Amino acid sequence: MGSQSRRPTRVPLLTARHKALLLSWARQLYHWTVDGWKHVAWSDESRFQLYRTDARVRGTIQSGEASVMVWDVCSWCDMGLLIRLETTLTGDRYLSILPDHLHSFMSIVHSDGLGQFQQDNATPHAWRVATKWLQEHYSDLDTSIGHP
């Protein structure tokens, strides 16, 4: 039928540089208390497979999409709306999410002005235009921008 299957390439999840950066970040925030962490909002995206597969079962899915990708922001006291992403997150797509979803979440959940927005260094998050938007709206969002 022309179907092929491939095994994913095995690569290290964290390089030595990544580990050093994470350790440095953790040491900087070592003194934080639980109350301090209650003011942090996190965002990330994730892909979920709709059909379970393992190494022994291979084949094709006839029903169309086999996974769904979502983005969300959350903090100690609340979660934002789950945003379905039609495609993989790009810098442009991330920039379209920030004003509508991050802004409203931070202004409602962290209205005391003590909220901090934390994200990882994924390519869309570190995209220069998205970083610039976050810096320009720093006071509007009442957040500090960090990268663990």
Salt bridges, closest charged atoms under 4 A:
ASP35 OD1 - LYS38 NZ 3.65
GLU45 OE1 - HIS125 NE2 3.06
ASP54 OD2 - ARG56 NH2 3.15
ASP112 OD2 - HIS39 ND1 3.88
ASP120 OD1 - HIS125 ND1 2.56
GLU136 OE2 - LYS132 NZ 3.90
ASP140 OD2 - HIS103 NE2 2.92
